[in-house]
């Protein structure tokens, strides 16, 4: 670890090297300076995407802050981020952040070393794929049990310090020190099932896991190691004489030779991470497809086949009141590729119901009553129009659009960058507080408008706005991590 005098000399070098910046387009490497405990960055609005990513990587800037600055949206300065906008001169935005010299680690230390983590994923939120499996060169490099993940970095006996950093701790440089062992370095932390990105910091130098074959990133210098914490284990008892056994399902597009199961004392198994939701699957034994003989949950696929099903997450219920004289009722939606013969509902005393598991997201669906398609009469939220009207539901919505007043309007639609600016989807529903529409949105920045009886308008309750390419104004929404 560098001592304080080394750090001070390094900061003086940075300060001299970064002096004299003017209106010429500056390079990200020369955009920072340090003086009297204050770090200053001169953000150039003319930087392209690669230069912005480089600046974010060098100075540990949040990608949302980068986007906001590039669009002159100053919501992410002068707040909890710690950055303050002190001057705007032409194409240069000067932002500052106080950094105490007494702090030998953290941001100062990072600036003096080779910062190499991916700023495209600076926060804890990571998009979860349908499934994930690990690929470590050594089985001892990572373990996961009872929600405890243990990371092991073999070697590096001369290192003075090693830290683990990733999306699970907002890429903190000092939060997770690893313990030195006789064979390397080790740390165990509590992690939820799913996909996580990480790197090791060995004496201030960022590095991917040399024992992990899985990594991702746009540039070679910004690649991150990828690890999955498992939450399911496919098991098939017997078939010990089989040469090869695979598991395939809706989560991997039914690729029959992709997920090869491992032989055990009594059969076969394949542990993996499965995203929340309902997944159809089968085993492929010596090229023969078979449902899981030990899983009682199976359904026809409408094509003469029977699939087994596994669900990860909380159960919700599709319900259709009435129609008790119908012979059969199914649910179909974008969550099962609109297969109208797969999800048969159960008859109840008052109608029909189907327990089902869906991950957080936005879904469209319909009921199929004795072959006739219909939207949900109990659900006021819809998309589309005419014969193509579908019922809509948001599972675990994280934002509700609200337009107050306009009580006399016949129809209000919310549209934006989240739905391709569709002018007929997402019809809002009138309520006591105005017109509403709940959605699940990924973290990030969105533009939107309301369409009130055909008239496009911005959100009067939202002061964040931007000029669009048509000379009008869009409202701006940020969904935080």
Buried (B, 14 or more C-beta within 10 A) or exposed (E): EBEEEEBEEBBEEBBEEBEEBEEEEBEBEBBBBBBEBBBBBBBBBEBEEEBBBBBBBBBBBBBBBBBBBBEEBBBBBEEEBBBBBEEBEEBBBBBBBEBEEEBBBBBBBBBBBEBBBBBBBBBBBBEBBBBBBBEBEEEEBBEBEEEEBBBBBBEBEEBEBBBBBBBBBEBBBBBBEBEBEEEBBBBBBEBEBBBBBBBBBBBBEBBBBBBBEBBBBEEEBBBBBBBBBBBBEBBBEEBEEBEEBBBBBBBBEBEEEEBEBEEEEEBBBBBBBBBBBBBBBBBBBEEEBBBBEEEEEBBEBBEEEEBBBBBBBEEEEBBBEEBEEBEEBBBBBEBBEBBBBBBBBEBEEEBBBBEBBBBBBBBBBBBBBEEEBBBBEEBBBBBBEEEEBBBBBBBEBBBEBBBEEBEEBEEBBBBBBBBEBBEBBBBBEBEEEBBBBBBBBEBBBBBBBBBBEEEBBBBEEEEBBBEEEEEEBBBBBBBEB
